[in-house]
Amino acid sequence: MTSQRLEALLAAGQGPETSFKSDSTTPAKLAETLVAFANAGGGTLLVGVIPRDGALAGLTDPDLALDRALKAALAIDPPLIIPLPKVSVAGGEQVLVVTVPPGLPHVYSYKGKYLVREGMRNLPLSPRKLRQLMMERGAVSFEALVPDGSRLEDIDWQKAEQYLAGLDLRPASSAEEALLQRGCLAQSGSELRPTYAGLLLFGRDPQRWVRSAEVLVVRSGGANMDDSFPKEEIRGPLPDQIRRAEAFVVSNMRRGVRLSGLERVEETEYPVAAVREAIVNA
């Protein structure tokens, strides 16, 4: 960084993309600011500047300041990979410049704290904003999120156990442990709660959580719709929806019969396996 650019940052003062820290700032405090920048749009941390008034104080030991900054970056979860901090000079004083680039690929935390830069402050991310950021950055998919208010009682455990019965589980594994491993449950504080995946697959009322999670099946007699046509809105857990949608399509397909030796074999208009795959993919 040029001295002119550094002096411009100092003159502008602290803000959403600039933070001042004194030379004695601990790695923990440095890490919190780096996390806040990383979860926002990036920013520049200047070490060796008095935060209160932006006065230059300089560095007593530039190498030690650099070590603290690197220790802070590596203490972040996941470790924050940034350009190597540089020592620049402004007003005759040395200042450590730590740059956090924008557009980082992860959501970052320090000792379990998710922070974001707002104005001159590092603020905790609200649960809603944290979920949104995780989805935006690909850190978590929608189905892995836990909807507000969901409880274990919202799972139809009979359906879940029918599913688990077909899996090779250790005898000691409980249904809760198995669904936790498969992302259908998630740890929320001290309790297990269903994720969207668990509710969509095994929920007693999936549409309470995702209203649009339904299948609409319609049969048209031709290229144009008329006033009379078979129609069904299919709700419930996704496996049930798939079975009912498949049954609707199969029941409305044309059928033919061919002889195989002395045996009559019924053939559907489209292969049932292909119909099932198309529904599952959709």
N, C-alpha and C positions, 0 to 999 in steps of 0.2 A: 504494500500500500504506500502510495506517495505521501509525503508530508503535507501536501496541499489537501489531499483527500482526507487525511486524518484530522487536520485542523478544521475542515468543513464539518466533519462528524462531531467534533468537540463543540463547535460553535452552535450546531443545531440542537445539541442537548439530547437527553434520553427520550426514547419514544418506542413505538412498536417494533422497530428494527434496530435499535441501538440501546446498549446498556453499559453503564460505567461501574467498575468494581475497583476497590482499593487493592494495593499490593498484598495486604494481609488477608484477603478473602479466602475462606476455606474451600477445598475442592467440592464439598457438598453444596455450598451456595453457588459455586460456578456451574456445577452440574444442573442445578434447578433452572438456571437461566438458559443454559444450552438446550435443555429439554423443552422449555417454553418456546424458544426460537424454532426448534426443529418441528414442533407440532403446529406452528403457525407458518409464516411465509419466509422463515430464515431471518438472519440478522447478524449484527456485529457486536461482539463483546470486547470492550476496551479495559484492560487491566492496568492499573497504575493511575487511575483517575478517581478523585473523590466524588462519590455519587451525589452528595448533597448539593454541591454547587458547580460540579464539572471542572474543578481546579486540578491542574496537573500535579501529581505527587511523584510520579516516576516509579521505577522498579529498583529495589535494593539488590536483588539478585535475579537477573533475567533468566538464567538457567533454571532456578528454582520455580519461578513463575511459569515457565514453559512446562515443567514437570507437573505442576499442579493442574494446569489446564488439560494436559493429556490424561492425567489420572481421572479428572472429572469426566472427560469424554468416554473413557473406557468403563467407568462405573455405571454408565447409563445402560438401560435395558431396552432394546439391544444396543450394543456398543455403537456410539455415534462416530461414524467415519466422516471426518471433515478435513479440509486442507490444513497442512501443518501450520500452526500459529506462528506468526512472525513478530519480531521486535522492530518497531518503528520509532522515529524520533519526532517530537513536536515540542516547540518551546524550550528546546534544550533538554527535555526529559524523555526517557525511554518508556514506551508504552507497548504492552503485548496486545496484538490484534488477533482475535479469535473469530473466524468467519464461519457461520453456519449457512450453507447454501439453501436456496428455496427448492421445493419440489422433491424432498426426501421421500423414500419409498415406504417407511415404517411409521408406526405410532410409538413414541418413546416415553419412558418413565424413569424415575429415579426413586429407588426404594419403595416402589408401589405407588408413587405419586405421579399422576398424569397432569402436566401443567401446560398452559398455553399463554403466549404473550398477548396482553391487551393493554394498550397504552404504555405506561411505564412500569406495569406490574406483571408478575408471574402469577396467574390465577389457576386454580384447579379446574379441570375440564368437568362439566356436568356429565352425569351418566348418558344423557341423550346426545350431547355433543361428542362424547367419547365414542359411542356406538357409530355415529355418523362418520367421524373421522376414520375409524377402523374400516368401515365399509368403503369409503372413498379411496383409501390407500391399500385396499386389498388385504388388510391384516385379518379380517374375519368376514365370512360370508353371512348373508342374511339369515340363513337357516341355523347358524350357530349362535345367534343372539337369543337372549332370554327376554320375552315380552313382559312388560310391567304387569304384576298381579298374578302371574302363572304359578301354580302350585302342583305338587305331585298328584293331588286328587283330580287334576284335570286330565290325567292319563287314564285310558281304559286299560288296566293292567292285564285283563284277560286277553285282549288283542296283542299286547306286548309279549306276554308269555307264550302265546301261540307262535309268534314270530321267532322268539328266542329258542323255542323247542326244536326248531330246525337247524340250529347252529351247534357247533362243537364247542360247548362251554365246559369249563372245569366245574366239577360238582360244587366246589366252594363258592363259585361266582353267583352273586345274587342278580335278580333282574335289574335292580338299580345300578349295580356295578357294570353290568353288560351294556345298558343304555348309556351310561356315562362314557364308556369307552368308545361308543359309536356316535357320540355327539348329539344324542337325543335328550340328554340331561346335561346340566352344567352346574358347577359349584358356584353358588351365589352367597357370599358371606359364610355363614355356618350351616347352610342348608343346600340341598339339591333342588333344582327347579327345572322344569321342562324348557327346552329350546323350541324355536319355531319348527325345527325338523321333527322333534318328538311329538309336538302337538299336531302337526300335519299328518304324521304317520299313525299315531296311536291316540290322538286326542278324543275326548268324549264329544267335544263340540269344536272342531277345528275352525269353523267359519266365525266363531267368536273372536278369534285372534287374527285371521286373515280372511276378510269377507269375500275377497275375489277368488278364493281357492275352491273353485267349483268347475264342473264340466257341463257345457250345454250341448246336447245332442239333438239334431234335427234331421228328418228325412224329407227331401224334396222329391216330388214326382217327376221333375224335369229340370230344364235349365232355369225356369222361372218359378218363383214361389207363388202358391195360390193361398186361399184362405183356410184350407184344411190340410194340416200336415202333422205327423207324429213329432212330438217334442218332449224332452225331459231335461229338467235341471237336476244334476246329480251332485249331491253334497256328501259330507262325511269324511272319514279318513281317506287318504290318497289310495291305499290298496283297494278299498271298497269302490272308490270312484273308477279305478281302472277296470275292475271286474264288471261293473254295471255298464260302463261305456262300451266295453268289448261285447257284452251280451246284446246291447242295443244294436250295434253295427251288424253283428252276425245275424240277428233276427230279421234285419231289414235287407240282407243281401239276397240276390238271386241264387238259387241252388240248381245243380244239375246232377244227373246220375249217370254213371258209366259202369260197364261190366268188367270185372277183373276175374277172368276165369268164369266160375259159376256164381261169383259174389257180386252183389250190387254195392257200389261205393258212391257215397254222396260227396259232391264237391261244391264248395262255396265259390262265390264270384271272385273273392280275393282270399289268399291264404290267411287263415286265422292268426298264424304266428306273425305275419307281416302287419296285420291290423293291430295286434297287441303291441308290437314294437312301436308303431306310429303313435299310438295313444300314450305309451309310457314316455316317449321322447317329447311329445307335446306337453 
